[in-house]
């Protein structure tokens, strides 16, 4: 069976931000005394794209890009002129679909009046605001650099500039947050009239400030109540839920986000970016991730030093017999009777080992649960793999399940996980 290439997207990672938030585990780097080399970074992005085009020419031939996503970090630190130069360079190198969605992540504290006109003229047709909350106290606890008032002004400025496709990121289960506070955030977001809202739970990730010094967070029951109440309010306001943490008005689902969920292809350029390409000719899937550190990434333009690693997934061997049929499972032949002669006994559940990244297709086995009640599962903004190394961005396929723990300490199986990340650090971007 030949491989059919899915739709193609392009992810661009902009690694710098004003200040790294205490909950953030993305590949982001706070500003220092010297400003980052923004213009030089654009040159390296285009050189990176040129080198990937040369390496994957066969897989890219005749394919148009249906969506682009500028993630970070804080892409709005880059002036509109630089974004325009990058987009012009992309158009010279890859065909963009006529209706291609081009999203720029924006921090409300880093945009100036008039910048949205420039981004729109450059070709950015969708803005995603990292609001997180409309409560100034909660924003301060989260380490955000903007206020609730500044967030509202920024959204209205984008609307005045002509943007009709806007996403707002919101978190819930924040430090010392109550149900009324979570609903109030949703109400203020709805009042601004965005076309899309990403609503996800704050989680404590390893190697973050919050992981080392955990803030007082709502317990699972309170977080669950917030999730259900906010979901109901968003649905009432006309925002349909189409994945775990994404809600959109009719016809406004994020095309880039959907391409990830549907296992589409994506080129990844920039420090720490991940990419995945299907080659219909060889029936192989190529995965490539870029060097995380901006300084190391910006060595020789388009050189080998920009590549953090490569992984090729070869097609599975054809196990069909000469007559075109697949062999029967566990060695059961035509002479076996219906009582299961020749079949292997079913192993005890407790004896099954947990899956490692190499056996992701089967998904991790559930530990034996005798009389304990299954816990309720709350939605998280991150998706975990069974093995830490794989979860932190090592090569591999889709993980089948994610693991969480209830109050008794038992492991429980979560929903199916997302594709591997395009963002630095091996995790998918929470915002849409």
Secondary structure, 3 states (H helix, E strand, C coil): CCCCCCCEEEEEEECEECCCCCCCCCCCEECCCCCCCHHHHHHHHHHHHHHHHHHCHHHHCCCCEEEEEEEECCHHHCCHHHHHHHHHHHHHHCCEEEEEEEEEEECCCCCCCCHHHHHHHHCCCEEEEEEECCCHHHHHHCCCCCCHHHHHHHHHHHHHHCCCCEEEEEEECCCCCCHHHHHHHHHHHHHCCCCEEEEEECCCCCCCHHHHCCCCCCCHHHHHHHHHHHHHHHHHCCCEEEECCEEECCCCCCHHHHHHHCCCEEEEECCCCEEEEEECCCCEEEEEEECCCHHHHCCCCCCHHHEEEEEEECCCCCCECCCCCECCHHHCCCCCCCCCCCCCCCCCHHHCCCCCHHHCCCCCCCCCCCCCCCCCCCCCCCCCCCCHHHHCCCCCCCCCCCEEECCCCCEEECCCCCCCCCCCCCCCCCCC
